Amino acid sequence: MDDIPTDEEPNEKPRGRPFEPGQSGNPKGRPKGSRNKTTLLAEALLDGDADAIMRKLVEMAKDGDPTALRLCLDRMLPARRDRPIAFDFDEIKCPADAVKASSAALAACADGSITPDEAIKVMGLITSHLAMLEGAELETELRALEQEVQKG
């Protein structure tokens, strides 16, 4: 009977989970600034030949190779993430100011000064700012009430 293996041995850790939760074999993790070995190898292989490879890539792009064109454009003109936008609105000090600012954002979107996506982001900023103002106002009112309670 001792020869029959059991599913769980009392002193054995479960397979695939050798460490306790929250513990690992490398508690400090990967050192900051360490580089991937594959990246280092690729850089070593290209060292000295990068200029020639880039010249060849540009030459292929000039000859009309669509893949080479795309690679060149991706490197020379990376995808634009956000651009600064400008339109006029007054400082937001109260909910009425937020309504005016959101109207300005909608007007800028309507006249094409900003894109609908940019207008949505601006409206989100206005909403967040308004929530902060309301939170600050509630805090001020709460402190005033606390002081009245303490006085009387």
trRosetta pair geometry for C-beta under 8 A, 3 or more apart (Angstrom, degrees):
i j d omega theta_ij theta_ji phi_ij phi_ji
1 4 6.1 -44 -164 15 47 112
6 9 6.5 133 70 -73 101 60
8 12 7.3 -165 -168 62 56 107
9 12 3.8 62 70 4 109 122
13 17 6.6 -133 160 93 104 73
13 18 5.5 95 107 -130 148 48
14 17 4.9 17 80 50 101 109
18 25 7.7 19 95 -50 120 111
19 23 4.7 -145 176 95 107 89
19 24 5.3 66 159 -107 175 39
19 25 6.5 -126 -69 -37 132 71
20 23 4.4 45 62 27 87 125
23 27 7.0 -43 -152 -88 58 104
24 27 5.7 154 57 -79 85 54
26 29 6.2 111 126 -87 102 21
26 30 7.7 48 138 -56 141 49
28 31 7.7 23 125 -81 114 63
30 34 5.6 -120 169 50 97 133
31 34 4.6 95 71 -35 89 118
35 39 5.7 -108 170 77 102 121
35 40 5.4 112 111 -56 122 104
36 39 4.2 82 71 6 99 108
36 40 6.9 -171 90 -8 51 84
37 40 5.6 -55 -148 38 34 113
37 41 6.3 36 153 -21 67 106
38 41 5.7 -54 -148 36 31 112
38 42 6.3 31 154 -18 65 105
39 42 5.8 -54 -146 37 31 110
39 43 6.3 31 155 -18 65 106
40 43 5.8 -55 -148 37 30 111
40 44 6.4 31 153 -20 64 106
41 44 5.7 -55 -149 35 31 112
41 45 6.5 31 153 -19 65 105
42 45 5.7 -54 -148 35 32 112
42 46 6.3 20 157 -9 66 110
43 46 6.0 -63 -144 45 30 103
43 47 6.4 53 152 -51 64 93
44 47 5.6 -30 -150 -2 32 121
45 49 7.9 -45 142 39 60 127
46 49 5.6 -114 -160 65 49 93
46 50 4.9 63 160 -71 104 88
46 53 6.9 -58 -144 7 100 151
47 50 7.2 -7 -111 -21 22 105
49 52 5.3 -60 -163 46 64 112
49 53 5.6 66 139 -27 86 104
50 53 5.7 -57 -145 38 30 111
50 54 6.2 29 157 -19 66 107
51 54 5.9 -56 -148 37 28 109
51 55 6.4 31 154 -20 64 105
52 55 5.7 -52 -148 34 32 113
52 56 6.4 31 154 -17 64 106
53 56 5.7 -56 -150 38 31 112
53 57 6.3 34 151 -22 65 106
54 57 5.5 -51 -146 35 33 114
54 58 6.4 32 155 -17 66 104
55 58 5.9 -56 -150 37 30 109
55 59 6.3 32 151 -21 64 108
56 59 5.5 -53 -146 36 31 115
56 60 6.3 32 154 -19 65 104
57 60 5.8 -54 -149 36 30 110
57 61 6.4 31 151 -20 63 105
57 68 5.4 -177 -166 -148 67 100
57 71 6.2 -88 -168 98 126 131
57 72 6.4 163 141 -69 104 94
58 61 5.5 -53 -148 35 33 114
58 62 6.4 35 152 -20 65 104
58 68 7.8 -176 -83 169 13 115
58 72 6.2 104 -101 -106 64 132
59 62 5.7 -53 -150 35 31 112
59 63 6.5 27 151 -16 63 107
60 63 5.6 -57 -150 39 34 111
60 65 4.2 -21 161 22 94 142
60 68 3.8 -175 104 -79 108 169
61 64 7.8 89 178 -41 30 10
61 65 6.1 -78 -86 56 36 89
61 68 4.1 -137 -66 126 71 103
61 69 4.6 131 -143 -80 92 55
61 71 7.5 -128 -75 60 119 89
61 72 4.6 6 -86 -11 163 145
63 68 7.9 38 51 62 88 149
64 69 7.5 -13 -159 -45 29 124
65 68 3.9 55 88 17 115 115
65 69 6.5 175 87 -17 57 83
66 69 5.4 -51 -145 34 33 116
66 70 6.4 34 157 -20 66 103
67 70 5.8 -52 -149 35 31 110
67 71 6.4 32 152 -18 64 106
68 71 5.7 -53 -146 37 32 112
68 72 6.3 33 155 -20 65 106
69 72 5.9 -58 -150 36 28 110
69 73 6.3 22 157 -14 65 109
70 73 5.9 -58 -145 41 29 107
70 74 6.1 32 156 -23 65 108
71 74 5.8 -54 -145 35 28 112
71 75 6.5 17 159 -11 62 109
72 75 6.1 -66 -152 41 28 104
72 76 5.9 8 161 -5 69 117
73 76 6.0 -62 -129 48 29 99
73 77 5.4 -34 -171 44 70 103
74 77 7.6 -60 -101 65 11 62
74 78 6.9 43 -177 -105 52 57
74 79 8.0 -10 -135 -31 72 83
75 78 7.6 1 -143 -65 15 79
80 83 6.3 14 165 -56 128 97
85 108 7.8 105 165 153 121 145
85 113 7.5 107 -167 139 102 88
85 114 4.9 49 -156 -104 142 114
85 118 5.4 116 -54 -177 158 140
85 122 7.4 -85 79 -65 140 124
86 113 7.9 -93 78 171 59 118
87 104 6.0 163 130 156 116 102
87 105 7.1 140 76 -99 143 48
87 107 7.8 164 -179 82 141 91
87 108 4.0 -54 -97 -90 163 144
87 113 5.6 106 -81 120 116 146
87 114 6.5 -81 -26 -23 131 119
88 104 6.5 -116 90 -157 55 137
89 92 7.9 18 131 -53 114 90
89 100 6.5 154 -157 123 102 88
89 101 4.3 100 161 -120 148 71
89 104 3.8 -168 -80 45 111 163
89 105 7.4 -23 -43 -41 148 73
90 97 6.1 -102 93 -147 104 102
90 100 6.3 5 38 107 105 137
90 101 7.2 -114 56 -71 62 87
91 97 6.8 -24 104 -171 49 146
92 97 4.3 163 -132 118 53 117
92 98 5.2 64 -146 -76 121 68
92 101 5.4 -37 -75 -24 112 148
92 126 6.7 165 -80 -142 160 81
92 129 5.5 85 83 122 144 133
92 130 6.8 -83 164 -74 135 75
92 133 7.1 -120 132 -41 98 148
93 97 5.2 88 34 -3 63 157
93 133 7.3 151 -172 -133 30 142
94 97 5.3 102 52 6 63 101
94 98 7.4 -119 105 -6 37 90
94 133 7.1 -163 -103 157 32 146
95 98 5.3 -52 -150 32 39 116
95 99 6.6 43 152 -22 68 98
95 130 6.4 73 -105 -149 65 117
95 133 8.0 -171 -55 95 61 134
95 134 7.8 51 -65 -72 99 104
96 99 5.7 -48 -155 30 36 113
96 100 6.8 35 148 -16 64 103
97 100 5.6 -53 -152 37 37 112
97 101 6.3 37 150 -20 68 105
98 101 5.6 -51 -144 37 33 112
98 102 6.3 31 156 -17 66 105
98 126 5.5 134 -153 173 88 103
98 127 7.8 99 -169 -86 130 39
98 129 7.3 179 -105 86 109 101
98 130 4.4 34 -99 -84 156 124
98 133 8.0 -153 -51 35 124 145
99 102 5.9 -54 -146 38 29 107
99 103 6.4 33 151 -21 62 105
100 103 5.6 -54 -151 35 32 114
100 104 6.5 35 149 -22 64 102
101 104 5.5 -50 -151 32 34 113
101 105 6.6 36 149 -19 65 102
101 126 5.1 177 107 -120 125 130
102 105 5.4 -47 -148 34 38 114
102 106 6.4 39 151 -18 66 102
102 123 5.7 63 -128 -119 97 87
102 126 5.4 179 -70 109 87 165
103 106 5.7 -53 -148 38 33 111
103 107 6.3 35 152 -20 66 105
104 107 5.6 -53 -146 37 31 112
104 108 6.3 33 154 -20 65 105
105 108 5.7 -53 -148 36 30 111
105 109 6.4 32 151 -19 63 105
105 114 7.3 -49 -158 58 70 145
105 119 5.1 133 162 -146 98 82
105 122 4.5 -175 -126 104 133 132
105 123 5.7 -180 108 -63 158 78
105 126 7.0 -122 -19 -23 146 142
106 109 5.6 -54 -149 37 33 113
106 110 6.2 34 152 -22 66 106
106 119 6.6 89 -92 -161 42 132
107 110 5.5 -53 -146 36 32 113
107 111 6.4 15 160 -6 66 107
108 111 6.3 -61 -142 45 28 97
108 113 4.2 -75 -165 64 84 121
108 114 4.7 38 132 15 111 105
108 119 6.9 173 81 -94 94 101
109 112 7.9 44 178 -68 28 21
109 113 7.5 -74 -61 53 23 77
109 114 5.5 -51 -82 76 63 89
109 115 7.3 7 -129 132 84 14
109 116 5.7 80 -157 -94 123 53
109 118 7.5 -179 -94 74 93 87
109 119 3.8 0 -71 -67 131 148
114 118 4.1 -117 179 92 107 130
114 119 5.5 136 106 -57 118 78
114 122 7.1 33 142 -15 166 139
115 118 4.6 97 52 7 77 102
115 119 7.0 -136 97 -6 41 86
116 119 5.4 -52 -147 34 35 115
116 120 6.5 39 153 -22 66 100
117 120 5.7 -49 -152 31 33 113
117 121 6.7 32 150 -16 63 103
118 121 5.6 -54 -151 37 36 111
118 122 6.3 36 151 -19 68 104
119 122 5.6 -53 -146 37 33 111
119 123 6.2 35 153 -20 65 105
120 123 5.7 -53 -148 36 30 112
120 124 6.5 35 151 -22 63 103
121 124 5.5 -51 -152 32 33 115
121 125 6.6 35 150 -19 64 101
122 125 5.6 -51 -153 34 36 113
122 126 6.4 37 149 -19 67 103
123 126 5.5 -50 -147 36 34 113
123 127 6.3 37 152 -20 65 105
124 127 5.6 -53 -146 36 31 112
124 128 6.3 32 154 -19 65 106
125 128 5.7 -54 -147 37 31 111
125 129 6.2 30 155 -19 65 107
126 129 5.8 -56 -147 37 29 111
126 130 6.3 31 153 -21 64 107
127 130 5.7 -54 -147 36 29 112
127 131 6.5 32 153 -20 63 104
128 131 5.7 -53 -151 34 32 112
128 132 6.6 33 150 -19 64 103
129 132 5.6 -53 -153 34 34 113
129 133 6.5 36 149 -19 66 103
130 133 5.6 -51 -149 35 34 113
130 134 6.3 33 153 -17 66 105
131 134 5.7 -53 -145 38 31 111
131 135 6.3 35 153 -21 64 106
132 135 5.7 -54 -148 36 31 113
132 136 6.4 30 154 -18 64 105
133 136 5.8 -56 -149 37 30 110
133 137 6.3 31 152 -20 65 107
134 137 5.5 -53 -146 36 32 113
134 138 6.4 34 154 -19 65 104
135 138 5.8 -52 -148 35 31 111
135 139 6.4 33 153 -20 63 105
136 139 5.6 -52 -149 34 32 114
136 140 6.5 35 152 -20 64 104
137 140 5.7 -52 -150 34 32 112
137 141 6.4 30 153 -16 65 106
138 141 5.7 -56 -147 39 32 111
138 142 6.1 35 154 -22 66 107
139 142 5.6 -53 -146 35 30 113
139 143 6.5 31 155 -18 64 104
140 143 5.9 -55 -151 35 29 110
140 144 6.5 30 152 -19 63 106
141 144 5.6 -54 -149 35 33 113
141 145 6.4 33 153 -18 66 105
142 145 5.7 -54 -149 37 32 111
142 146 6.3 34 152 -20 65 105
143 146 5.5 -52 -146 36 33 113
143 147 6.4 34 154 -19 65 104
144 147 5.8 -55 -151 35 31 111
144 148 6.6 32 151 -19 64 104
145 148 5.6 -53 -150 35 34 112
145 149 6.4 34 153 -19 66 105
146 149 5.7 -54 -149 36 32 112
146 150 6.3 31 153 -18 65 107
147 150 5.7 -54 -145 37 32 112
147 151 6.3 33 155 -21 64 107
148 151 5.8 -56 -148 35 30 111
148 152 6.5 -30 173 28 63 106
149 152 7.2 -94 -144 56 19 70
